[in-house]
Amino acid sequence: GLLKAKLYFDMMNTYGKPTTLLRNLTQEQASLLAENTSFLRGVKITSDWEREYTDDIIFRQVFGSVSTSHQGLMAEYATEMLAQGYANDSRVGRSGLEQQYDQLLRGLDSSYSITYDESGNPTIYKTTDGYTGVHLKLTIDWELQEYISQLIEQALLDRVHLEGNKYLCKMFVVMMDPNNGDILVMAGKYYDRETNQIIDYAAGTYLEAFEIGSTSKGATIYTAYKYGLIDVGEKILDAPIYIRGTAVKSSYVNMGIISDIEALAKSSNVYMFHIAMRLGGATYVPNAPLDIDYAAFDKLRQSFGELGLGVKTGIDLPKEELGYKGSAQTAGLLLDSAIGQYDTYTTLQLAQYTSTLANGGKRMRPRLVSEGFVYDENGQSITVYENKPEILDDVSYQTTAFERVRLGFRLGVTDGIVTTLRGASYLPAAKTGTADVYDYSTNINYPNKLLIGFAPYTNPKITLACIAPRISTTSACLTLAPQMFQKYFDKYGMD
């Protein structure tokens, strides 16, 4: 008895933090303790619960976590949550969907009153009915999620030990309905080189940002039409650009005279450089300095943001990475920005941007939860919360820009560099990207390799954004894209 009393005393010595002394009390035990709270200062009777997860691997980080009763409220939100009726020792969502939708998920406790008869015997009355938390319906297609998670896990295992891939350890994929913002797939994997294990890292799709290379060129063409920098189908000579004080800038091959859609299909850097120079009001003279109006950086970023790059996506999660915006401003960096080699963006931003291109200019807010529901006494579901589709920005009046970009992406499949999707019955349009990321200790490039796309080209149902950071061998995104798209259309068809 003394030993148990000493144990409880030590448990109570928590310096103001809540702690649990006993669990699973009977109604009689709870009543007895409640009657004697005047002698048990600081002790109170409360309800508690535990969250059980049926899947400990897939999507666990996005689901998030809840605090223990000992941890209670998070300090930064405590004042606000106390005002909303939480207690200091309430279990609350600490991250992910658990935090975002805590008020829906937690439900409400029942309230009771105690009365005593002449003999001092207590009777407990329920004064208010509690209710269970709301069930959330996710937009994730678990069949696709698991399939693509397995694809990228195997892709990493097949490539991480190949020569030139010493920095490869991650891969991310987001698939999204461009018409309503539904996230069908949010997959990410991380390879731990020390333990030789693959870890689920779906949260990396919105918590890590990368240079995206040529996948940004659709946004650059959009910028060109927005500001009237090029005429429809205008042809420009793709030849090296020589600027004094800057390394030569060129495409991977000299393409000669090409149009805007050919520049997208063949991934011309030079075409984009000329757009950037025109945006900056510069006149190009070979081997001379390039004087630009630095307001061009803001114009370019604003245009990119209208499509979803470099801005918060608005996804229904408590945190998301914005990405890096370089502060230095030079003519060379402006040209780099036009080909995705300066600022950084998340895979989720890339998916939102691709969806905006696909649907013709409406930036849809991505959503993971479509609705919340409860069951009535007959087991029928009743919707009590709706997370409706939302347009965050609408630049669909730039019809020419979107027509030209979509033509260029489609030409990239039928007659360009996206060879793995050529001939697909679901008529995809796509763009690859490679962003140089150097190891300056060895002067070796370990590039990010990406692919974005949508299908069918004529009436897009699904968009895909894929990034494999720092992979020097054949692009895993380009290789896997046909399987990812095919899995979707095998399930949902073309209609």
C-alpha positions as CSV (number, residue, x, y, z in Angstrom):
1,G,0.0,0.0,0.0
2,L,2.8,2.5,0.9
3,L,4.7,1.6,-2.2
4,K,1.6,2.2,-4.4
5,A,0.9,5.5,-2.6
6,K,4.5,6.6,-3.2
7,L,4.1,5.7,-6.9
8,Y,1.0,7.8,-7.3
9,F,2.6,10.7,-5.4
10,D,5.6,10.6,-7.8
11,M,3.2,10.5,-10.8
12,M,1.4,13.6,-9.5
13,N,4.7,15.6,-9.1
14,T,4.6,16.9,-12.7
15,Y,5.2,20.6,-12.2
16,G,1.9,21.7,-13.5
17,K,1.6,19.3,-16.5
18,P,-1.3,16.9,-16.6
19,T,-0.7,13.3,-16.1
20,T,-2.9,10.2,-16.1
21,L,-3.1,8.3,-12.7
22,L,-5.8,5.7,-13.5
23,R,-7.5,4.5,-16.6
24,N,-10.7,2.5,-17.3
25,L,-12.5,3.5,-14.1
26,T,-15.9,2.0,-13.3
27,Q,-18.8,4.4,-12.9
28,E,-18.8,3.8,-9.2
29,Q,-15.0,4.5,-8.9
30,A,-15.4,7.7,-10.9
31,S,-18.3,8.8,-8.7
32,L,-16.4,8.2,-5.5
33,L,-13.4,10.2,-6.7
34,A,-15.6,13.0,-8.0
35,E,-17.3,13.2,-4.5
36,N,-13.9,13.7,-2.9
37,T,-12.3,16.2,-5.2
38,S,-12.1,18.7,-2.3
39,F,-9.6,16.3,-0.6
40,L,-7.8,15.5,-3.9
41,R,-6.6,18.9,-5.0
42,G,-5.6,18.9,-8.7
43,V,-7.3,15.6,-9.4
44,K,-10.2,15.5,-11.8
45,I,-12.3,12.9,-13.6
46,T,-12.3,13.1,-17.3
47,S,-12.9,11.1,-20.5
48,D,-10.1,9.9,-22.7
49,W,-9.6,8.0,-25.9
50,E,-6.9,6.4,-28.1
51,R,-6.6,6.8,-31.9
52,E,-6.1,3.5,-33.7
53,Y,-4.6,3.5,-37.2
54,T,-5.2,0.5,-39.5
55,D,-2.2,1.3,-41.7
56,D,1.1,2.1,-40.1
57,I,3.0,2.7,-43.4
58,I,1.1,4.3,-46.3
59,F,0.2,8.0,-45.8
60,R,0.9,7.9,-42.0
61,Q,2.7,11.3,-42.0
62,V,-0.2,13.0,-43.9
63,F,-2.7,11.5,-41.4
64,G,-0.6,13.2,-38.7
65,S,-0.7,12.4,-35.0
66,V,-2.6,13.4,-31.8
67,S,-1.2,14.4,-28.5
68,T,-1.3,12.2,-25.4
69,S,-3.3,13.4,-22.4
70,H,0.1,14.2,-20.8
71,Q,1.1,16.4,-23.7
72,G,-2.2,18.1,-23.9
73,L,-2.6,21.2,-25.9
74,M,0.2,22.6,-28.0
75,A,1.6,25.8,-26.4
76,E,1.2,27.9,-29.5
77,Y,-2.5,27.2,-29.8
78,A,-3.4,26.7,-26.1
79,T,-5.1,30.1,-25.5
80,E,-7.3,29.8,-28.6
81,M,-8.2,26.2,-27.9
82,L,-9.1,26.7,-24.3
83,A,-11.5,29.4,-25.4
84,Q,-13.1,26.9,-27.8
85,G,-13.8,24.5,-24.9
86,Y,-10.8,22.3,-24.9
87,A,-9.1,21.3,-21.6
88,N,-5.4,21.5,-20.9
89,D,-5.1,17.8,-21.1
90,S,-7.3,17.3,-24.2
91,R,-5.9,15.1,-26.9
92,V,-5.6,17.2,-30.0
93,G,-4.3,16.8,-33.5
94,R,-0.6,17.8,-33.6
95,S,0.1,17.5,-37.3
96,G,-1.4,16.6,-40.7
97,L,-5.1,15.9,-41.1
98,E,-5.5,15.2,-37.4
99,Q,-4.6,18.8,-36.7
100,Q,-6.4,20.3,-39.7
101,Y,-9.7,18.6,-38.8
102,D,-9.4,18.2,-35.1
103,Q,-12.7,20.0,-34.3
104,L,-14.6,17.6,-36.5
105,L,-12.7,14.5,-35.4
106,R,-12.9,15.0,-31.6
107,G,-16.7,14.9,-31.1
108,L,-18.2,16.1,-27.8
109,D,-18.2,14.5,-24.4
110,S,-21.5,13.8,-22.6
111,S,-22.1,15.8,-19.4
112,Y,-23.5,14.3,-16.1
113,S,-24.8,15.6,-12.8
114,I,-24.8,13.8,-9.4
115,T,-27.5,14.0,-6.8
116,Y,-27.7,12.3,-3.4
117,D,-30.6,10.7,-1.5
118,E,-31.2,11.1,2.2
119,S,-28.7,8.3,2.9
120,G,-26.0,9.9,0.8
121,N,-26.2,7.5,-2.0
122,P,-25.3,9.1,-5.4
123,T,-27.4,9.0,-8.5
124,I,-25.9,10.0,-11.8
125,Y,-28.0,11.9,-14.5
126,K,-26.9,12.6,-18.1
127,T,-27.5,16.3,-18.7
128,T,-26.2,16.6,-22.3
129,D,-25.6,13.9,-24.9
130,G,-22.2,13.7,-26.4
131,Y,-21.5,12.5,-29.9
132,T,-18.7,10.8,-31.7
133,G,-16.4,12.6,-34.0
134,V,-17.2,13.1,-37.7
135,H,-16.0,10.5,-40.3
136,L,-13.9,12.1,-43.0
137,K,-14.1,11.0,-46.6
138,L,-10.7,11.4,-48.3
139,T,-10.2,12.0,-52.0
140,I,-7.3,9.6,-52.1
141,D,-7.9,6.5,-54.3
142,W,-6.2,3.9,-52.2
143,E,-5.8,1.4,-55.0
144,L,-3.9,4.0,-57.0
145,Q,-2.0,5.3,-53.9
146,E,-0.7,1.8,-53.0
147,Y,0.1,0.9,-56.6
148,I,2.1,4.1,-57.3
149,S,3.8,3.9,-53.9
150,Q,5.0,0.5,-54.8
151,L,6.2,1.7,-58.2
152,I,8.3,4.5,-56.8
153,E,9.7,2.3,-54.0
154,Q,10.9,-0.2,-56.6
155,A,12.2,2.6,-58.8
156,L,14.4,3.8,-55.9
157,L,15.6,0.3,-55.0
158,D,16.6,-0.3,-58.7
159,R,18.5,3.0,-59.0
160,V,20.0,4.2,-55.7
161,H,23.2,2.1,-56.1
162,L,23.8,2.8,-59.7
163,E,26.8,4.9,-60.6
164,G,26.0,8.6,-60.6
165,N,23.1,8.3,-58.2
166,K,24.9,8.7,-54.9
167,Y,22.5,11.5,-53.9
168,L,19.3,9.8,-55.1
169,C,17.1,9.0,-52.1
170,K,13.7,10.4,-52.7
171,M,10.9,10.3,-55.2
172,F,7.5,12.0,-55.2
173,V,4.2,11.7,-57.2
174,V,1.0,13.7,-57.1
175,M,-2.1,12.8,-59.2
176,M,-4.9,15.3,-59.2
177,D,-8.3,15.9,-60.8
178,P,-7.8,19.2,-62.6
179,N,-11.5,20.0,-62.5
180,N,-12.2,19.9,-58.8
181,G,-8.8,19.7,-57.1
182,D,-9.2,16.2,-55.7
183,I,-5.9,14.6,-54.8
184,L,-6.1,11.0,-55.9
185,V,-2.5,10.1,-55.2
186,M,0.0,11.8,-52.9
187,A,3.0,9.4,-52.8
188,G,6.5,9.8,-51.6
189,K,9.3,7.5,-50.6
190,Y,12.7,8.0,-48.9
191,Y,15.6,5.6,-49.1
192,D,17.7,5.5,-45.9
193,R,21.2,4.5,-47.1
194,E,22.3,3.7,-43.5
195,T,19.6,1.1,-42.9
196,N,18.9,0.1,-46.5
197,Q,15.2,0.7,-45.8
198,I,12.5,2.5,-47.7
199,I,10.4,4.9,-45.6
200,D,7.0,6.3,-46.6
201,Y,7.4,10.0,-47.2
202,A,4.1,11.2,-48.8
203,A,4.4,14.5,-46.7
204,G,7.5,15.4,-48.7
205,T,5.2,16.2,-51.7
206,Y,4.2,19.4,-49.8
207,L,7.1,19.9,-47.3
208,E,10.1,19.8,-49.7
209,A,10.8,22.1,-52.7
210,F,13.1,21.6,-55.6
211,E,14.2,23.3,-58.8
212,I,11.9,22.0,-61.5
213,G,13.8,22.6,-64.7
214,S,12.0,22.6,-68.1
215,T,8.6,21.7,-66.6
216,S,8.3,25.4,-65.9
217,K,8.4,26.3,-69.6
218,G,4.7,26.1,-69.9
219,A,4.5,29.0,-67.4
220,T,7.1,30.9,-69.3
221,I,5.1,30.7,-72.5
222,Y,2.0,31.7,-70.6
223,T,4.0,34.8,-69.4
224,A,5.0,35.6,-72.9
225,Y,1.4,35.7,-74.1
226,K,0.1,37.5,-71.0
227,Y,2.5,40.4,-71.6
228,G,2.3,40.3,-75.4
229,L,6.0,39.4,-75.8
230,I,5.5,37.0,-78.7
231,D,3.0,36.6,-81.6
232,V,1.1,33.3,-82.0
233,G,3.5,30.8,-83.5
234,E,6.4,33.3,-83.6
235,K,9.6,31.6,-84.6
236,I,13.0,32.4,-82.9
237,L,16.5,31.1,-83.7
238,D,17.7,28.6,-81.1
239,A,21.4,29.3,-81.0
240,P,23.8,29.9,-78.0
241,I,23.4,33.1,-76.1
242,Y,26.6,35.0,-75.2
243,I,26.4,37.6,-72.4
244,R,29.5,39.3,-71.1
245,G,30.3,38.0,-67.6
246,T,28.0,35.0,-67.9
247,A,28.7,31.5,-69.0
248,V,27.3,30.7,-72.4
249,K,23.6,29.8,-72.3
250,S,22.1,27.3,-74.8
251,S,19.8,24.4,-75.3
252,Y,21.0,20.8,-75.1
253,V,21.3,21.0,-78.9
254,N,21.1,24.0,-81.4
255,M,17.6,23.6,-82.8
256,G,17.6,26.3,-85.4
257,I,14.4,28.3,-86.1
258,I,11.5,27.0,-84.0
259,S,8.0,28.1,-82.9
260,D,6.6,28.4,-79.4
261,I,5.0,24.9,-79.5
262,E,8.1,23.4,-81.0
263,A,10.1,25.1,-78.2
264,L,7.9,23.2,-75.7
265,A,7.9,19.9,-77.5
266,K,11.7,19.9,-78.0
267,S,12.4,21.8,-74.7
268,S,14.3,24.8,-76.0
269,N,16.1,26.9,-73.4
270,V,17.0,29.6,-75.9
271,Y,13.4,30.3,-76.8
272,M,12.6,30.9,-73.1
273,F,15.8,33.1,-72.7
274,H,14.5,35.4,-75.4
275,I,11.1,35.6,-73.6
276,A,12.9,36.5,-70.4
277,M,15.0,39.2,-72.1
278,R,11.9,40.7,-73.7
279,L,10.2,40.7,-70.3
280,G,13.1,42.6,-68.9
281,G,13.1,45.1,-71.7
282,A,16.6,44.0,-72.8
283,T,18.2,44.2,-76.3
284,Y,20.4,41.2,-76.9
285,V,23.9,42.0,-78.4
286,P,26.2,39.0,-78.5
287,N,29.2,39.3,-76.1
288,A,27.9,42.6,-74.6
289,P,26.4,43.1,-71.1
290,L,22.6,42.5,-70.9
291,D,20.8,45.4,-69.2
292,I,17.4,44.3,-67.8
293,D,14.6,45.9,-65.8
294,Y,14.7,43.9,-62.5
295,A,10.9,44.3,-62.2
296,A,10.9,41.4,-64.6
297,F,11.6,39.0,-61.7
298,D,8.4,40.1,-60.0
299,K,6.4,39.8,-63.3
300,L,7.7,36.3,-63.9
301,R,7.0,35.2,-60.4
302,Q,3.5,36.7,-60.4
303,S,2.7,34.8,-63.7
304,F,4.1,31.6,-62.3
305,G,2.0,32.1,-59.1
306,E,-1.2,32.6,-61.1
307,L,-0.7,29.1,-62.3
308,G,0.3,27.6,-58.9
309,L,4.1,27.8,-58.8
310,G,5.8,29.6,-55.9
311,V,2.6,30.2,-53.9
312,K,0.8,28.2,-51.2
313,T,-1.6,25.7,-52.8
314,G,-4.2,26.1,-50.1
315,I,-4.4,22.4,-49.5
316,D,-6.4,21.3,-46.4
317,L,-3.3,20.7,-44.2
318,P,-1.9,22.9,-41.5
319,K,1.6,23.3,-43.0
320,E,3.1,23.4,-46.5
321,E,6.4,24.6,-47.9
322,L,6.4,27.7,-50.0
323,G,9.7,27.1,-51.7
324,Y,12.9,29.3,-52.1
325,K,12.8,32.6,-53.9
326,G,16.3,33.8,-54.8
327,S,17.1,37.4,-53.7
328,A,20.0,38.0,-56.1
329,Q,18.9,39.7,-59.3
330,T,21.1,39.5,-62.4
331,A,20.4,39.1,-66.1
332,G,21.7,35.6,-66.0
333,L,19.5,34.6,-63.1
334,L,16.4,36.0,-64.9
335,L,17.2,33.7,-67.8
336,D,17.7,30.8,-65.4
337,S,14.3,31.5,-63.8
338,A,12.6,31.2,-67.2
339,I,13.8,27.5,-67.4
340,G,13.2,26.5,-63.8
341,Q,16.8,26.8,-62.6
342,Y,16.5,29.4,-59.8
343,D,13.4,29.3,-57.5
344,T,12.2,26.0,-56.0
345,Y,8.7,24.5,-55.9
346,T,7.0,21.5,-54.2
347,T,5.6,18.5,-56.0
348,L,2.1,19.6,-54.9
349,Q,2.6,23.1,-56.4
350,L,3.8,21.4,-59.6
351,A,0.5,19.3,-59.7
352,Q,-1.6,22.4,-59.1
353,Y,0.3,24.2,-61.9
354,T,-0.2,21.3,-64.3
355,S,-3.9,21.2,-63.4
356,T,-4.2,24.9,-64.2
357,L,-2.7,24.3,-67.6
358,A,-4.9,21.3,-68.2
359,N,-8.2,23.0,-67.3
360,G,-7.4,26.2,-69.2
361,G,-6.6,28.7,-66.4
362,K,-8.4,27.9,-63.2
363,R,-6.2,27.3,-60.2
364,M,-8.0,24.8,-58.1
365,R,-7.4,24.4,-54.4
366,P,-6.2,20.9,-53.8
367,R,-8.2,18.9,-51.3
368,L,-7.7,15.7,-49.4
369,V,-11.1,15.7,-47.6
370,S,-14.3,16.1,-49.6
371,E,-16.8,15.7,-46.8
372,G,-17.5,14.8,-43.2
373,F,-20.4,12.5,-42.2
374,V,-22.0,10.8,-39.3
375,Y,-24.3,7.7,-39.0
376,D,-27.8,8.0,-37.7
377,E,-29.5,5.4,-35.6
378,N,-30.4,3.4,-38.7
379,G,-26.8,3.3,-39.9
380,Q,-27.4,5.8,-42.7
381,S,-24.7,8.3,-43.3
382,I,-25.5,12.0,-43.0
383,T,-23.2,14.7,-44.5
384,V,-22.5,17.3,-41.8
385,Y,-19.5,19.0,-43.5
386,E,-18.6,19.8,-47.1
387,N,-15.2,20.8,-48.4
388,K,-16.4,22.2,-51.7
389,P,-14.1,22.7,-54.8
390,E,-12.7,26.2,-54.8
391,I,-11.1,28.3,-57.5
392,L,-8.2,30.3,-56.1
393,D,-7.3,32.2,-59.2
394,D,-8.9,32.4,-62.7
395,V,-6.9,33.5,-65.7
396,S,-8.9,31.4,-68.2
397,Y,-9.4,34.6,-70.3
398,Q,-5.8,34.0,-71.5
399,T,-7.2,31.5,-74.0
400,T,-4.4,31.8,-76.6
401,A,-1.7,31.1,-74.0
402,F,-3.3,27.9,-72.7
403,E,-4.1,26.7,-76.2
404,R,-0.5,27.1,-77.2
405,V,0.9,25.5,-74.1
406,R,-1.4,22.5,-74.4
407,L,-0.5,22.1,-78.1
408,G,3.2,22.2,-77.1
409,F,2.7,19.6,-74.4
410,R,0.8,17.3,-76.8
411,L,3.4,17.8,-79.5
412,G,6.0,16.8,-76.9
413,V,4.4,13.4,-76.8
414,T,3.5,12.8,-80.4
415,D,6.7,14.3,-81.9
416,G,9.0,15.4,-79.1
417,I,11.0,14.2,-76.2
418,V,8.3,12.5,-74.1
419,T,8.8,9.3,-76.0
420,T,7.5,6.8,-73.4
421,L,3.9,8.2,-73.7
422,R,3.8,8.2,-77.5
423,G,0.9,6.2,-79.0
424,A,-1.0,6.0,-75.7
425,S,-4.7,5.5,-76.3
426,Y,-5.6,8.0,-73.5
427,L,-4.0,10.9,-75.5
428,P,-1.7,12.4,-73.0
429,A,0.1,15.8,-73.1
430,A,3.3,16.1,-71.1
431,K,6.5,17.9,-70.4
432,T,9.8,16.6,-69.0
433,G,12.2,18.6,-67.0
434,T,15.8,18.4,-65.9
435,A,17.3,20.8,-63.3
436,D,21.0,20.9,-62.9
437,V,22.1,20.4,-59.2
438,Y,25.9,20.4,-58.9
439,D,28.2,18.8,-56.4
440,Y,30.8,21.6,-56.4
441,S,33.4,19.4,-54.6
442,T,33.6,17.2,-57.6
443,N,32.0,19.5,-60.2
444,I,29.6,16.7,-61.1
445,N,25.9,17.3,-62.0
446,Y,23.3,15.3,-60.1
447,P,20.1,16.7,-61.7
448,N,16.5,16.7,-60.6
449,K,14.4,14.9,-63.2
450,L,10.7,15.5,-63.6
451,L,7.6,14.9,-65.6
452,I,4.3,16.6,-65.7
453,G,1.3,15.8,-67.8
454,F,-2.4,15.4,-68.2
455,A,-4.9,13.2,-70.1
456,P,-6.9,13.0,-72.2
457,Y,-5.5,16.0,-74.1
458,T,-8.8,17.1,-75.4
459,N,-10.7,16.8,-72.1
460,P,-8.3,16.3,-69.2
461,K,-9.5,14.0,-66.3
462,I,-6.2,13.5,-64.5
463,T,-2.9,15.3,-64.0
464,L,0.4,13.9,-63.0
465,A,3.4,15.6,-61.4
466,C,6.5,13.5,-60.7
467,I,10.0,14.4,-59.4
468,A,13.1,12.3,-58.7
469,P,15.6,14.6,-57.1
470,R,19.3,14.2,-57.9
471,I,19.1,11.2,-60.3
472,S,21.8,11.0,-63.0
473,T,20.5,7.8,-64.7
474,T,17.5,7.5,-67.0
475,S,14.5,9.5,-65.5
476,A,12.4,7.3,-63.3
477,C,9.5,9.7,-63.9
478,L,9.6,9.4,-67.6
479,T,9.9,5.6,-67.3
480,L,7.0,5.2,-64.9
481,A,4.6,7.7,-66.3
482,P,2.9,5.3,-68.8
483,Q,2.2,2.8,-65.9
484,M,0.8,5.6,-63.7
485,F,-1.5,7.0,-66.3
486,Q,-2.6,3.5,-67.5
487,K,-3.5,2.4,-64.0
488,Y,-5.9,5.4,-63.7
489,F,-7.5,4.8,-67.1
490,D,-7.8,1.0,-66.6
491,K,-9.9,1.8,-63.5
492,Y,-11.9,4.9,-64.6
493,G,-11.9,4.7,-68.4
494,M,-11.9,7.6,-70.8
495,D,-15.4,8.9,-70.0
